[in-house]
Amino acid sequence: MENKMLQKNWNPWSIIIGMAVVMTAIAMLHQQLA
């Protein structure tokens, strides 16, 4: 893995999608623990 790959994939959409995935995972964990 080179820094070029990280810079090339670094865009707002990847951040938005990543945050959405994290929030969804947390919500699922809360439902299972509840």
Secondary structure by P-SEA (a helix, b strand, c coil): ccaaaaaaaccaaaaaaaaaaaaaaaaaaaaaac
